[in-house]
């Protein structure tokens, strides 16, 4: 299973209305994190679970869902987490 698919599977735990994942690893070739094997990703996730929560808590929820992927497979992750009414 590739990392992008693993990320999408784990983020499904947040019941997203929509999820857009972009692998930006190719833009970071030669970067220290890339040479260690970790990828660079950008995610936009919309979920009712984010409603009423501050940004830092939303990010913690995403990191929690990703769990061990954050230790090696993911070097950098840009998160845009929204509640449905924020679109």
N, C-alpha and C positions, 0 to 999 in steps of 0.2 A: 504494500500500500504506500502511495506517495504521501508526502507531508501535507500537501494541500488537502487531500481527501481526508486525512486524519484530523486536520483542523476543522474541516466542515462537519465531520461526524461528532467531534467533541462539542462544538458550538451548538449542535442540535439540542443539547440538553437545556439550552436557554429558550427553547421554543420560539425561534425567530420567525417573524412574519416575512422577512427577507434577509438575505445574507449575500454579500459580495466580497469575494476574497481575491486579492491580486498578489501574485508572487513577483516581488521586485528584486529578487536575488541577483538576476543578471546585471542589474545596475550597480551592484556592489562587489563585483569581482575584484579580488585583490585586497578587499577590506579584511581586517583581522578576524572578524566574526565569520565572514564567508569562508575564509581559509580553514577555520576550525570546523566547518561543516554546517553551521547554523544558517538558516535562510532569513531573508528580509521579506516581510509580508505587510499588507495593508488590508484591513477588514472594515467593512461597514455593515453593521448588524442592527436590525430593527426588531425590538421585542417589547411586548407589554410588561415584561418583568423589569424593565428599566424605568417604568413610569414612577415619577416622584423621587427617584434616586439621584444623588449628585454624581457628577462625572467620575470621581475617584472610586465610588462604590461600583459603578457600572464597569469600570476597568478591572476592578478586583474580581467581579463576577466572571468576566471574560478570562482573566488569568486563571481563576479557579477551575473553570471548565476545561481549559487547555492542559492544566496539570503538568505532568512530566515533559510534555513537548517543549515547555519553556526552558528546560535545562540544557537541551542540546540541539534539537531540530529547528527551533526558532531562536534566532539571535536578536532580531528586532521586529517589533510589531506596532504598527500605527493603528490605533483603534478609534473608530467613529461609531459610538453606541447611542442609539436613539430609541425613544418610545414612539409608538405609532402616531401619536398626535403631534409630534415634532417635525413631521415631514413637510 
